[in-house]
Amino acid sequence: MEAPAPHSPAEPGSVQTVVTSPEQMRELGRRLAKLLRAGDLVMLSGELGAGKTTLTRGLGEGLGVRGAVTSPTFVIARVHPSLGDGPPLVHVDAYRLSGGLDEMEDLDLDVSLPDSVIVVEWGEGKVEELTEDRLQVAIHRAVGDTTDEVRRLTVTGVGERWASADLSVLAA
C-alpha cells in the first residue's frame, strides 16, 4: 500500500491510504479487524465495484468468522458467527433500501450491535442513528471504462470510541 497523496490531507480523526489490488484491500480489512470489537459500527461507501465487499471479506478473515463473506445485496444482511471468542460479523448491504433506520428496523441492528461488529455498505442516511460512535470508510476509484485497480480510502472515526484510536496502522 502507498501513503496518501500529500495534496489531499485527511481530516482530524481520519487516515487516508491507497490500495492497488483486491488482495491489498483484503489485507486492509484484516488490519482493520484488529481495531474492532463488539459494538462497533463500520459504514462503507463507494461506487459500485469499489471494493466494499472485498474489504469486508478481509474483515471477516481478521475477525475469524464462519462462512464466506459475499455481497448480501439480495438478502440485505448476513450474519457470520465467530469461530472463536470474538464477536460475530453482521454484513448489511443497504443499497436497495430507500428509507432510513425505520426501513431497516426489521433487521434488528440495534439489538445485534452490542454483541457484534456491524458493517453496512451504502448506509449513509440510514444507520447513523444506531450509535454516536462509528467508523466511516469512503472508497474512491476511477469510474467509467477502466481497468484501474487503484482505490483511495479515507477512514474516519466518529465519536468517543474512535477519538483516541490509532487509525494510522491502516495506512501502513
TAGIQUI-V631456 format. One record per backbone hydrogen bond with DSSP energy under -0.5 kcal/mol. CO is the residue of the C=O (numbers start at 1). NH is the residue of the N-H. If there is no record, write none. Layout:
BEGIN
co = (CO:CO)
nh = (NH:NH)
END
This chain:
BEGIN
co = (2:5:11:13:15:16:17:18:19:21:22:23:24:25:26:27:28:29:30:31:32:32:33:37:40:41:42:42:43:44:44:45:47:51:52:53:54:55:56:57:58:59:60:60:64:68:72:72:75:76:78:78:79:80:81:88:88:89:89:90:90:91:92:92:94:96:100:100:101:102:104:105:108:108:109:110:112:112:113:113:115:116:116:117:117:118:118:119:119:120:120:121:123:123:127:128:132:134:134:135:135:136:136:137:137:138:138:139:140:144:150:151:151:152:153:154:154:155:156:158:159:159:160:160:162:165:166:167:168:169)
nh = (18:8:14:157:155:4:153:2:151:25:26:27:28:29:30:31:32:33:34:34:35:36:36:40:118:135:44:120:137:122:123:139:50:55:56:57:58:59:60:61:62:63:64:65:83:70:75:76:77:93:80:91:81:89:66:90:117:80:91:92:119:78:94:121:97:98:103:104:105:105:107:108:111:112:113:114:115:116:39:116:88:39:118:90:119:42:120:92:121:44:123:94:126:127:130:131:134:136:158:43:137:138:156:45:139:140:154:47:152:146:142:19:153:140:17:138:156:15:136:134:162:163:163:164:165:167:169:170:171:172)
END
